[in-house]
Amino acid sequence: MEDIDVEQGQLWYDKGMEHLKSGNLSGVMECFRNALYFYPNFAEVHNTIGMIQFQIEKYENAIQLFDNALAMNPNFAEAYNNRGLARSKICHKSEYSEVIEDYTKAIALNPNLVQAYLNRAYTYKNLTDDNLAAIEDYNHVLSLEPNCLLAYISRGSIYFLSGELEKSLFDLEKALSLDADCAEAYCGRGTVRFHLGDLEGARKDLFKAFNLYETQGNMIYCTFTRSLIMEFFRDYEVYKDLFGVESRIVKSKK
């Protein structure tokens, strides 16, 4: 086809997105093929297919699709962010700078792209141990989105690890004001309270976290929280009722 019909391409893309919402992937791909027929350089199509590939853990395929999207539209902030995320799943630690570069380009193109700040902060915090840079990004997230639960929890964990317990406590309490059933925030606050000498507050928070994780059927975090309680309260009478959670969760899933 020689003529480009951007409007028709957009119509088919929008139809594909409707199929995506309902989980009809065959419908998605049919619509996207039609979109590319009318508009071959439709970068958004490649970006969205890349995200589908990312979701099914086909990270190399996803990176190629994000590359395609950026070749068609070098100012596509979301595609830079998405490529950084896909790269982070499979790259060697020597390539973390490339991941950060993708997020940085996304932010330069769209300074309000919260997800790029969160992804870059995660990379700084968990992959490169640059906690100061991570905190700066979380601060920026909260200036854009003051009720971002993840930013408060993540920044609070950094403050805890750096020994800034009062700042950590503030962030975790803010997180709980946003989500009163956030197990991760209860677990974090319980740990901080223990180190601040508030043993009863710590016990209540950690048991609350344990119960929430059990309700969620999250066996891994149940056992992690139980291990914290056993470490902090070396008294079998305190934690004896926490055993058996594994079998309870298995039974609840049958």
C-alpha positions as CSV (number, residue, x, y, z in Angstrom):
1,M,0.0,0.0,0.0
2,E,1.5,3.4,-1.0
3,D,-0.9,5.8,0.6
4,I,-0.8,6.4,4.4
5,D,-4.0,6.8,6.2
6,V,-3.2,7.8,9.8
7,E,-6.8,8.1,10.8
8,Q,-7.7,4.5,9.7
9,G,-4.5,3.3,11.4
10,Q,-5.6,5.0,14.6
11,L,-9.1,3.5,14.4
12,W,-7.7,0.0,14.1
13,Y,-5.3,0.6,16.9
14,D,-8.1,1.8,19.2
15,K,-10.1,-1.3,18.3
16,G,-7.0,-3.4,19.2
17,M,-6.7,-1.7,22.5
18,E,-10.3,-2.6,23.3
19,H,-9.5,-6.3,22.6
20,L,-6.5,-6.0,24.8
21,K,-8.6,-4.8,27.7
22,S,-10.8,-7.9,27.4
23,G,-7.8,-10.3,26.9
24,N,-8.5,-11.2,23.3
25,L,-5.0,-11.3,22.0
26,S,-5.9,-12.7,18.6
27,G,-8.2,-9.8,18.1
28,V,-5.5,-7.4,19.2
29,M,-3.0,-8.7,16.7
30,E,-5.5,-8.7,13.8
31,C,-6.4,-5.1,14.6
32,F,-2.8,-4.1,14.9
33,R,-1.9,-5.7,11.5
34,N,-4.6,-3.6,10.0
35,A,-3.4,-0.5,11.8
36,L,0.1,-1.1,10.3
37,Y,-1.3,-1.7,6.9
38,F,-2.8,1.8,6.9
39,Y,0.1,3.4,8.9
40,P,3.3,1.3,8.6
41,N,5.3,3.6,10.9
42,F,2.8,3.6,13.7
43,A,5.3,3.6,16.6
44,E,2.5,3.1,19.3
45,V,1.6,-0.3,17.8
46,H,5.2,-1.6,18.1
47,N,5.4,-0.2,21.7
48,T,2.2,-1.9,22.7
49,I,3.1,-5.2,21.2
50,G,6.4,-4.8,23.0
51,M,4.6,-4.5,26.3
52,I,2.6,-7.7,25.4
53,Q,5.9,-9.5,24.8
54,F,7.2,-8.1,28.1
55,Q,4.2,-9.4,30.0
56,I,4.9,-12.9,28.7
57,E,8.6,-12.6,29.6
58,K,9.8,-12.5,26.0
59,Y,12.2,-9.7,26.9
60,E,14.5,-9.8,23.8
61,N,11.4,-9.6,21.5
62,A,10.1,-6.7,23.6
63,I,13.4,-4.8,23.3
64,Q,13.4,-5.2,19.5
65,L,9.9,-3.9,19.3
66,F,10.8,-0.9,21.5
67,D,13.8,-0.3,19.2
68,N,11.4,-0.3,16.3
69,A,9.1,2.2,18.0
70,L,12.0,4.5,18.8
71,A,13.3,4.3,15.2
72,M,9.9,5.5,14.0
73,N,9.6,8.1,16.8
74,P,12.8,9.1,18.5
75,N,10.8,11.3,20.9
76,F,8.7,8.5,22.3
77,A,9.2,8.8,26.1
78,E,7.2,5.7,27.0
79,A,9.1,3.5,24.6
80,Y,12.4,4.6,26.3
81,N,10.9,3.8,29.7
82,N,9.6,0.4,28.5
83,R,12.9,-0.5,26.8
84,G,14.7,0.3,30.1
85,L,12.4,-2.0,32.0
86,A,12.8,-4.8,29.5
87,R,16.6,-4.4,29.5
88,S,16.7,-4.5,33.3
89,K,15.3,-8.1,33.2
90,I,18.1,-9.6,31.2
91,C,21.1,-7.4,31.1
92,H,24.4,-7.9,32.9
93,K,25.3,-5.5,35.8
94,S,27.8,-3.9,33.5
95,E,24.9,-2.7,31.4
96,Y,22.8,-1.1,34.2
97,S,24.0,2.3,33.0
98,E,22.2,1.7,29.7
99,V,19.0,0.9,31.6
100,I,19.4,4.1,33.6
101,E,20.1,6.0,30.4
102,D,16.8,4.8,28.9
103,Y,14.9,6.1,31.9
104,T,16.8,9.3,31.9
105,K,15.9,9.9,28.2
106,A,12.3,9.1,29.0
107,I,12.3,11.7,31.7
108,A,14.0,14.3,29.5
109,L,11.3,13.9,26.9
110,N,8.5,13.8,29.5
111,P,9.4,15.3,32.9
112,N,6.0,14.2,34.3
113,L,6.4,10.5,33.5
114,V,6.1,9.1,37.0
115,Q,6.8,5.5,36.0
116,A,10.2,6.4,34.6
117,Y,11.2,8.0,37.9
118,L,10.0,4.9,39.8
119,N,11.8,2.6,37.5
120,R,15.0,4.6,37.6
121,A,14.8,4.8,41.4
122,Y,14.3,1.0,41.6
123,T,17.4,0.6,39.5
124,Y,19.4,2.9,41.7
125,K,18.2,1.3,44.9
126,N,18.3,-2.4,44.0
127,L,20.8,-2.7,41.2
128,T,23.4,0.0,41.6
129,D,23.1,0.7,45.4
130,D,22.9,4.5,44.7
131,N,20.5,5.3,47.5
132,L,20.9,9.0,47.3
133,A,19.9,9.1,43.6
134,A,17.0,6.8,44.4
135,I,15.8,9.1,47.2
136,E,16.0,12.1,44.8
137,D,13.8,10.2,42.3
138,Y,11.3,9.2,44.9
139,N,11.2,12.8,46.1
140,H,10.4,13.9,42.5
141,V,7.7,11.2,42.2
142,L,6.0,12.6,45.3
143,S,6.2,16.1,44.0
144,L,4.3,14.9,41.0
145,E,2.1,12.3,42.7
146,P,1.8,13.1,46.4
147,N,-0.2,9.9,47.2
148,C,2.2,7.4,45.5
149,L,2.2,4.5,47.9
150,L,5.2,2.8,46.3
151,A,7.4,5.9,46.6
152,Y,6.7,6.2,50.4
153,I,7.4,2.5,51.0
154,S,10.5,2.4,48.9
155,R,11.9,5.7,50.3
156,G,11.1,4.5,53.8
157,S,13.1,1.3,53.3
158,I,16.1,3.3,52.2
159,Y,15.9,5.6,55.2
160,F,15.7,2.5,57.4
161,L,18.8,1.0,55.9
162,S,20.7,4.2,56.3
163,G,19.7,4.5,59.9
164,E,17.3,7.4,59.6
165,L,14.6,5.7,61.6
166,E,12.3,8.7,62.2
167,K,12.2,9.5,58.5
168,S,11.5,5.9,57.7
169,L,8.7,5.8,60.3
170,F,7.2,9.0,58.8
171,D,7.1,7.4,55.3
172,L,5.7,4.1,56.4
173,E,3.0,5.9,58.4
174,K,2.1,8.0,55.4
175,A,1.9,4.8,53.3
176,L,-0.6,3.3,55.9
177,S,-2.6,6.5,55.8
178,L,-3.0,5.9,52.0
179,D,-3.7,2.1,52.4
180,A,-4.7,0.8,55.8
181,D,-4.3,-2.8,54.6
182,C,-0.8,-2.5,53.2
183,A,1.0,-5.5,54.6
184,E,4.4,-4.3,53.4
185,A,4.0,-1.0,55.2
186,Y,3.0,-2.8,58.4
187,C,6.0,-5.1,58.2
188,G,8.3,-2.2,57.6
189,R,6.8,-0.1,60.4
190,G,7.0,-3.0,62.8
191,T,10.7,-3.4,62.0
192,V,11.3,0.3,62.5
193,R,9.4,0.4,65.7
194,F,11.4,-2.5,67.1
195,H,14.6,-0.6,66.4
196,L,13.2,2.5,68.1
197,G,12.4,0.5,71.2
198,D,8.6,0.3,70.7
199,L,8.3,-3.4,71.2
200,E,4.5,-3.5,71.6
201,G,4.0,-1.4,68.5
202,A,6.4,-3.6,66.6
203,R,4.6,-6.8,67.7
204,K,1.2,-5.5,66.7
205,D,2.5,-4.3,63.3
206,L,4.3,-7.5,62.5
207,F,1.3,-9.7,63.5
208,K,-0.9,-7.4,61.4
209,A,1.4,-7.9,58.4
210,F,1.5,-11.6,58.9
211,N,-2.3,-11.8,59.0
212,L,-2.7,-9.7,55.9
213,Y,-0.1,-11.8,54.0
214,E,-2.0,-15.0,55.1
215,T,-5.3,-13.5,53.8
216,Q,-3.6,-12.8,50.5
217,G,-2.3,-16.4,50.4
218,N,1.3,-15.0,50.2
219,M,3.2,-17.9,51.8
220,I,6.7,-16.5,51.1
221,Y,6.0,-13.2,52.9
222,C,4.2,-15.0,55.7
223,T,7.3,-17.0,56.5
224,F,9.5,-14.0,56.1
225,T,7.4,-12.0,58.6
226,R,7.3,-15.0,61.0
227,S,11.1,-15.1,60.9
228,L,11.3,-11.4,61.8
229,I,8.9,-12.0,64.7
230,M,11.0,-15.0,65.9
231,E,14.2,-12.9,65.6
232,F,12.8,-9.9,67.5
233,F,10.8,-11.8,70.1
234,R,12.7,-14.8,71.2
235,D,9.8,-16.3,73.1
236,Y,7.9,-19.3,71.7
237,E,4.7,-18.2,73.4
238,V,4.7,-15.1,71.3
239,Y,4.9,-16.8,67.9
240,K,3.7,-20.3,68.5
241,D,0.4,-19.7,66.7
242,L,2.1,-18.6,63.5
243,F,3.2,-22.1,62.6
244,G,0.9,-24.1,60.3
245,V,0.4,-21.1,58.0
246,E,1.8,-23.1,55.0
247,S,-0.9,-25.8,55.4
248,R,-3.6,-23.3,56.0
249,I,-2.8,-21.4,52.8
250,V,-2.6,-24.6,50.7
251,K,-6.0,-25.7,52.0
252,S,-7.5,-22.3,51.3
253,K,-6.4,-22.6,47.6
254,K,-8.0,-26.0,47.1
